[in-house]
Amino acid sequence: MSGIVLKRNFTEGSDVEAGQSLYQIDPATYQADYDSAKGELAKSEAAAAIAHLTVKRYVPLVGTKYISQQEYDQAIADARQADAAVVAAKAAVESARINLAYTKVTSPISGRIGKSNVTEGALVTNGQSTELATVQQLDPIYVDVTQSSNDFMRLKQSVEQGSLHKDSASSTVQLVMENGQVYPLKGTLQFSDVTVDESTGSITLRAVFPNPQHSLLPGMFVRARIDEGVQPNAILVPQQGVTRTPRGDAMVMVVNDKSQVEARNVVAAQAIGDKWLISEGLKPGDKVIVSGLQKARPGVQVKATTDAPAAKTAQ
């Protein structure tokens, strides 16, 4: 669409609705093309009407000496050609109407519009590289997060093996803002890339969030917590309760059935917040010592007090 911008119909930085007029491009040339196309359509329809009347008049004369069979066949062909011209003229009218409608530039979506890149009186042309303005959807808003391919494969295998269970097809996503506050509304995971970024070794996940107060803005940095699977019988141990042996193996001190301290080798599979997810070495109900470890020695008799349940569901 080429033409002179006659008017800008929005305030920069304001919210606009889908279908709202943004610019008016000079429609004079396109209006003339539209009127001309309608005139050609009228001429074609008139010619088609005459052609069909001719065929109608020839019908009773077929087989007489007044017209030949060739003249009748030619009249039918002329009528069909006139009908085709009408179809072409209607298509030309529709094309001209579309071009005329494009002189009124409207917003394709609801959102917030930025600054205008053209001024009133400027010439815009077909295929120009600079957009007139940008409208960004704010509610709902899309959030792209990245996940390493290793983590993705680990989660996928855990789900396939049954150690993790998916509650639903859409995973719940929670955002943590730049200031550390949790965004109050939860989103859902919409899709994940089918390819891995070779430069970063990660895949992109897209989540969609309701954003009625426009608290989330394009370009904002956030952190995401995604519930990709549920491990019903997972055991979480506070990180201060897990130590390392000289060989680097994870170890915890537990209180056994005889109220004695016992060293237990474990597998700390993943850090979740301030806790370790223990995949091997503990079972629900085990009492893990998380305070006073400097005094705990294997075989020492102790009296344990429970601060929190030993087993929790991990997500």
C-alpha positions in Angstrom: 0.0 0.0 0.0 1.6 3.3 -1.2 0.4 6.8 -0.4 0.6 9.9 1.7 -0.3 9.5 5.4 -3.1 12.0 6.0 -3.7 11.4 9.7 -2.4 9.5 12.7 -5.4 8.4 14.8 -3.7 7.2 18.1 -1.7 8.6 21.0 1.8 7.1 21.2 2.2 4.8 24.2 -1.6 4.3 24.6 -3.6 1.1 24.7 -5.4 0.3 21.4 -8.1 -2.3 20.6 -8.1 -4.8 17.7 -9.7 -3.1 14.7 -9.0 0.4 15.9 -8.0 2.9 13.2 -4.3 3.9 13.5 -3.5 5.8 10.3 -5.4 7.1 7.3 -3.6 6.9 4.0 -4.8 9.2 1.1 -7.5 7.1 -0.5 -8.1 9.3 -3.6 -6.3 7.0 -6.1 -7.8 3.8 -4.6 -11.3 5.3 -4.5 -10.9 6.2 -8.2 -9.8 2.6 -9.0 -12.7 1.2 -7.0 -15.2 3.4 -8.8 -13.7 2.5 -12.2 -13.9 -1.2 -11.4 -17.6 -0.8 -10.4 -18.2 0.9 -13.7 -16.5 -1.9 -15.7 -18.7 -4.4 -13.7 -21.8 -2.5 -14.7 -20.7 -2.6 -18.4 -20.0 -6.3 -18.2 -23.4 -7.1 -16.6 -25.1 -5.1 -19.3 -23.3 -6.9 -22.1 -24.1 -10.2 -20.5 -27.8 -9.3 -20.3 -27.9 -8.5 -24.0 -26.0 -11.7 -24.9 -28.5 -13.8 -22.9 -31.5 -11.9 -24.5 -30.0 -12.7 -28.0 -29.8 -16.4 -27.1 -33.4 -16.3 -25.8 -34.6 -14.7 -29.1 -32.7 -17.2 -31.2 -34.1 -20.3 -29.5 -37.5 -20.4 -31.4 -35.7 -19.6 -34.7 -33.3 -22.6 -34.6 -34.0 -24.9 -37.5 -35.7 -22.2 -39.6 -34.2 -20.3 -42.5 -33.9 -17.1 -40.4 -30.8 -18.1 -38.5 -28.2 -20.8 -39.0 -27.0 -23.3 -36.4 -23.6 -21.6 -36.5 -25.2 -18.2 -35.6 -27.1 -19.8 -32.6 -23.9 -21.5 -31.4 -22.0 -18.2 -31.6 -24.7 -16.5 -29.6 -24.4 -19.1 -26.8 -20.6 -18.7 -26.8 -20.9 -14.9 -26.6 -23.3 -15.2 -23.6 -20.8 -17.5 -21.8 -18.0 -15.1 -22.6 -20.0 -12.3 -21.3 -20.7 -14.2 -18.0 -16.9 -14.8 -17.7 -16.3 -11.1 -18.1 -18.8 -10.4 -15.3 -16.9 -12.8 -13.0 -13.6 -11.1 -13.8 -15.2 -7.6 -13.3 -16.5 -8.7 -9.9 -13.0 -9.9 -8.9 -11.6 -6.6 -10.0 -14.1 -4.7 -7.9 -13.3 -6.9 -4.8 -9.5 -6.3 -5.4 -10.1 -2.5 -5.6 -12.3 -2.6 -2.5 -9.6 -4.4 -0.5 -6.9 -1.9 -1.6 -9.3 1.0 -0.7 -9.9 -0.6 2.7 -6.1 -0.9 3.3 -5.9 2.9 3.2 -7.4 2.8 6.7 -4.7 1.1 8.7 -6.2 -0.7 11.8 -4.6 -2.5 14.7 -4.5 -6.3 14.2 -4.5 -7.0 17.9 -5.3 -5.3 21.2 -2.3 -4.1 23.1 -0.1 -1.1 23.7 1.2 0.9 20.8 4.7 2.4 20.7 5.9 5.5 18.9 4.9 6.3 15.4 7.7 5.9 12.8 6.0 8.1 10.3 4.5 11.5 10.5 1.4 13.0 8.8 2.3 14.0 5.2 5.0 11.2 4.9 5.0 8.9 1.9 4.7 5.2 2.7 5.3 2.5 0.0 4.8 -1.2 -0.6 7.5 -3.3 0.9 9.2 -0.6 3.0 11.5 -1.9 5.7 10.3 0.4 8.4 7.0 -0.5 10.1 4.5 2.3 10.8 4.3 1.4 14.5 4.4 -1.6 16.7 1.5 -2.9 18.8 2.5 -5.3 21.6 0.0 -7.6 23.2 0.0 -7.3 27.0 -2.9 -9.3 28.2 -2.3 -12.2 28.0 1.4 -11.9 27.6 3.9 -14.5 26.5 7.1 -15.3 28.5 10.0 -17.2 26.9 12.3 -19.1 29.2 15.2 -21.4 28.4 16.0 -24.8 29.8 19.2 -26.8 29.2 18.8 -29.8 27.0 20.3 -32.0 29.8 17.6 -31.0 32.2 15.0 -31.5 29.5 16.2 -35.0 28.8 16.4 -35.9 32.5 12.8 -34.8 33.1 11.6 -36.6 29.9 13.3 -39.8 31.0 11.9 -39.5 34.5 8.4 -39.2 33.2 8.8 -42.1 30.8 10.2 -44.3 33.5 7.4 -43.4 35.9 9.4 -41.8 38.6 7.8 -38.4 37.7 4.1 -38.0 36.9 2.5 -35.3 34.8 -0.8 -34.1 36.4 -2.0 -32.5 33.1 -1.1 -31.6 29.6 -0.4 -28.0 30.5 2.3 -27.4 33.2 1.8 -24.6 35.7 4.4 -21.8 35.6 5.1 -19.2 38.3 7.2 -16.1 37.8 9.6 -14.3 40.1 10.0 -10.7 39.2 13.3 -8.7 39.0 12.7 -7.4 42.5 12.3 -11.0 43.9 8.6 -10.8 44.3 6.4 -13.6 43.1 4.0 -12.6 40.3 0.5 -13.3 41.8 -1.0 -15.0 38.7 0.1 -18.3 37.4 0.6 -19.2 33.8 0.6 -22.3 31.7 3.3 -23.8 29.5 2.2 -23.4 25.9 4.9 -25.2 23.9 8.6 -26.0 23.8 11.0 -25.8 20.8 11.6 -29.0 18.9 15.3 -28.1 18.3 18.2 -27.3 20.6 20.1 -24.0 20.3 23.6 -25.2 19.3 25.3 -22.1 20.7 23.8 -22.4 24.2 22.7 -26.1 24.4 19.2 -25.1 25.5 15.6 -25.2 24.3 13.1 -22.4 24.6 9.8 -22.8 26.5 6.9 -20.4 26.0 4.4 -19.8 28.8 1.3 -17.5 28.6 0.2 -15.4 31.6 -2.8 -13.3 32.4 -1.7 -9.7 32.7 -4.7 -7.5 33.5 -2.8 -4.9 35.4 0.0 -4.8 32.8 2.6 -5.5 35.5 4.6 -7.6 33.0 6.1 -5.6 30.1 7.9 -6.8 26.9 11.7 -7.1 27.5 11.4 -7.5 31.3 13.7 -10.0 32.9 11.9 -12.7 35.1 12.7 -16.1 36.4 10.3 -19.0 35.9 9.3 -21.9 38.1 7.7 -24.7 36.0 5.9 -27.7 37.4 7.0 -30.1 34.7 6.4 -33.3 36.8 5.3 -34.5 40.2 7.3 -37.1 42.2 4.8 -38.2 44.8 7.2 -40.0 47.2 10.1 -37.6 46.8 12.2 -36.8 49.9 13.5 -33.3 50.4 16.3 -32.6 52.9 17.4 -29.1 54.0 20.8 -28.4 52.4 22.5 -27.9 55.8 21.7 -31.6 56.6 23.7 -32.9 53.6 27.5 -33.1 53.9 30.2 -34.5 51.6 32.6 -37.2 52.2 36.3 -36.8 51.2 35.5 -38.5 48.0 32.7 -36.0 47.3 29.8 -38.4 48.0 26.7 -37.0 49.6 26.0 -38.2 53.1 23.5 -37.5 55.9 23.3 -38.3 59.6 20.1 -40.1 60.6 18.7 -41.3 63.9 17.9 -45.0 63.7 15.4 -47.1 65.5 17.8 -47.4 68.5 18.0 -43.6 68.8 21.6 -43.8 67.7 23.3 -41.6 65.1 24.0 -43.4 61.8 25.9 -42.2 58.7 24.0 -42.8 55.5 25.3 -42.3 52.0 22.6 -40.8 49.7 22.2 -39.5 46.2 21.4 -35.8 46.1 19.8 -35.6 42.6 18.8 -32.0 42.4 18.7 -28.7 44.4 15.1 -27.4 44.9 15.2 -24.1 46.6 17.1 -24.5 49.9 16.7 -28.3 49.9 18.2 -31.3 48.2 16.1 -33.9 46.4 17.3 -37.3 47.6 16.7 -40.0 45.1 18.5 -42.8 46.9 19.5 -43.7 50.5 16.5 -42.5 52.4 12.9 -43.6 52.8 9.9 -41.8 54.1 10.0 -41.6 57.9 13.7 -41.5 58.3 14.9 -38.9 60.8 17.6 -36.7 59.3 19.8 -34.6 61.6 19.8 -31.0 60.2 21.1 -29.1 63.2 23.9 -29.9 65.7 25.8 -31.9 63.1 29.1 -30.9 64.6 28.2 -32.9 67.7 26.7 -35.9 65.9 28.9 -39.0 65.7 27.9 -42.4 64.5 26.8 -44.6 67.4 26.1 -41.7 69.8 22.8 -41.9 71.6 20.6 -38.9 70.9 17.1 -37.7 71.4 15.6 -36.4 68.2 13.0 -33.7 67.8 11.0 -33.4 64.6 10.9 -30.0 63.0 9.1 -30.9 59.7 8.0 -34.1 57.9 10.9 -35.9 56.4 9.2 -36.6 53.1 7.5 -34.1 50.8 6.1 -34.1 47.3 8.6 -32.5 44.9 7.7 -30.7 41.7 
